[in-house]
Amino acid sequence: REAFVTKLVHSSDIVRGDEEEEIMECGALLTSEIGSIRFPMDSTTSYQNGQECQWLIRVDNVPHIMAIVDKFNVADIGDSLTFYDGDNTNAPVLHHYNGETAIVTDEEFLLYDNIYSRDEMMIQSTGNSMLVVFKSGPCFQGTGFSLSYESAHEAAFCDNEFEQVLSLPTGLVSQRQ
């Protein structure tokens, strides 16, 4: 089954340009080089049951997209956040989080998962697009998630836990602090 971002029915749903953008809706096409997704919009409100939201991050003329999950709080059963390495759900899965494997809160800086460092909440595509899919189950809700993303031009993001393959003949390697 091939699923594309079908929520986009108006041109106002498409965000373009070089300015940083923040999206707080259930699904959008993001084309800015820097941006964020926060869902739901109000951190004191829970999301609804039975939702499926898709955000497609696609930036022209960049080799990679890097996303960092800043906050993640969803129900243990049936709720998930999945990152695909491309523009549809047939693309390879970069990472899949659910309420049983990860809880990240911005207030307390907690991480409970099967992973040993917060660096695992960083996801990098191999191309210029990344599809982010949030699904909520039939019962229980959390406060949602937030993530930031940026395009990676010639720089590669790396650290001890986030292995990268450098393929450019020259470039700048930098570490985020």
N, C-alpha and C positions, 0 to 999 in steps of 0.2 A: 504494500500500500504506500503510495507516494503522497505526502502531505506538504502542501506549500502554504505560505502565509496567505490565508484567505480573508483575514479580518480587514485588510486594506481595500476599502471600497471608495474612499475619497482621497483626492490628492493631498488634502490637509493632513492625512495620516503619515505622509512621507516627510521625513525630516532630512534636510540637506545642509551642506555647508561646512565651514571649518570651525564654527563656534561649538562650544560644548553644549550638549543637549541632555536634558533629563526627561525620561519617559516614565509616566506613572499609570499607564493604561494597560489593559489586557491585550497586548500585541501591537506591534508597529514595525515599520521598516526604518532602520537607522542607518544613515549614510555619512554622518559626521565622523571625523577622525577620533574624537574624544567624546565620551558620553557616559550616561548611567541609566540604569533601570531600577526603579523602586516599585515594588508591588506587594500589597496594595499601597495606594497613595498616602494614606494616613497610618502612621505606625501604631496608633492606638486601636485600629480597626482590623479585624480578621478578614481574610479573603472568603469567598463563597465556596461551598461544596460543589463538586462536579464541574469545575472550570478547566478549560485547556486554553492556555495563552501561548502565543508564539511571537518572539521578537527576532527579526532577522537583522543582523549587523552585517552590512556589506559596504565596504569602502573601496572605491576605485583606486588603482595604482599603488597599492600597498601589498607587501608580501604576507603579512600576518595580522591577526587581531588577537589582543591579549585581554582577557577578562579576569577580574579579581572579585570574588564573592566577599562582600563586607559584612553582611548580615544574612543569616539563614535560620528560620524558625518555622517549621512546618509540622503537621501531624505525623505521628509515627506510621500510620497505616494509610497507604494509598496516595500520599502526596509526594511529588518528586520535582526535581529541576534537572534537566538534561541538556547538555551542550553537544551539538553536532558540528562536525568539521566540514561544513558546506551549507548550502541553502535549503536543504529539505531533510526530512527524517530518514531518507535512505542513505544519507551520508554517514561515515563512521562516527561512532559516539566518542567524543573526547572525554567526557566525564558525566557521571550520573550520581546525583545526591538524593537521598530521601530522609525522612524524619528519623529512621532507625540508624542511619549511618553518620549524620552530621547535624550539629547544632552550633551555629555561630551567632553570638549576640554582640552588637556594637557597644552596649552598655557595660558588660562585664568581661569582654574579650575572652569568652569561653569557646573551646572547641572540643566537642565530644564526637569522635568518629573512629573509624578503623585506620585512620591515617595519623601520622605522628607529628605533623607540623602544619601550621597555618598556610605554609607555602603550597600545600596541596589544594588550596582553594583558589589557585591561579590556573587558568586554562588558556592555552595558546593554540590558535588554528594553524594549519599548514598553508592556508591560502587567505584570500581577501574577504572571506565570508564565514560567519558562524551563526548557527540557528540555536536560540535558547528557547526551550519548551518547559513551561510549568504546567503541571497537572495536579488537581486536587481531587481527593477521593470523596466517597459518599458521606463521610461523617468526620467530625472533629476538624478544627482549623487551628492554624498558627497565626503568627503576625506577619508571615511572608518573608521576603528577601529583598536585598539590595545588592547591586553589583556595579562596578565601574568598568569601563573598557577603554582601550586606546589602540590605535593602529601602530604597528611596529614597522618603521621604514627600514633603515639599514642597521638598526640596533637589535641585538638579540637579548632577551631577558633570561637570565640564568642565575642559579645559586646551587648549593649543594644538593638540594632535593628536586630541582626542576631542570632536568637534563635537556639540553638543546643541541641540535646539529646545525653548525654554521656552514652555509653553502655559498656565501658571497666571497669573491676573491679579496675584497677589502671591506672594511667597515668599522663601526664603533661598537664595542661591547661595554655595556654599563650595567650596574646593579642598582635596583631601586632600594632606597633606604626607608 
